Amino acid sequence: MRGGGGGVVEPKPHWASDMAVFRLTDRSWCSYADWIENGPAARFIDHPETRGDHLMMKARAMIAREIANELWSN
């Protein structure tokens, strides 16, 4: 959440230069760099397939799998 607008960062390594942010409620995205600089005023582009809530479900499933495989244990 930035400046009243919610977005989901695409799950990628933190160093990826092509990270994207997807809006939670519609099918649009922007570059992570644009999101960091401009927040909800970033230039979002329509995306026909992906919504932020879909990425949240994907990330949750990925984390649940990693926990089940004990990749998050101390």
Summary of the structure (lengths in Angstrom):
residues: 74
radius of gyration: 13.6
end to end distance: 29.6
largest distance: 40.9
contacts: 172
relative contact order: 0.20
helix: 36%
strand: 20%
